[in-house]
Amino acid sequence: MENARAIMPAPTIPGWRLIISDRGRFWAFRRTPFPIAAMRAGADPAVDADTLTEIEAAVGRQEEIARKVAP
């Protein structure tokens, strides 16, 4: 299975840096900071989850918070 990971393309989330830990946990960090208003509204530039689907959903929630307060 280790070889399969080496030849499979790494998953990506546009605008976010995705890291998969050695234990298989997903972490995503926003490449550019959220505006201050988005941060005050609760947008978090760093999220974690157990699966790719869950991390994509977590990122989506943060981006939605930011969109709601965008000028």
Stockholm file with secondary structure:
# STOCKHOLM 1.0

chainA/1-71         MENARAIMPAPTIPGWRLIISDRGRFWAFRRTPFPIAAMRAGADPAVDADTLTEIEAAVGRQEEIARKVAP
#=GR chainA/1-71 SS CHHHHHHSCCCCBTTEEEEECTTSCEEEEESSCCCHHHHHTTCCSEEEESSHHHHHHHHHHHHHHHHHHCC
#=GC SS_cons        CHHHHHHSCCCCBTTEEEEECTTSCEEEEESSCCCHHHHHTTCCSEEEESSHHHHHHHHHHHHHHHHHHCC
//
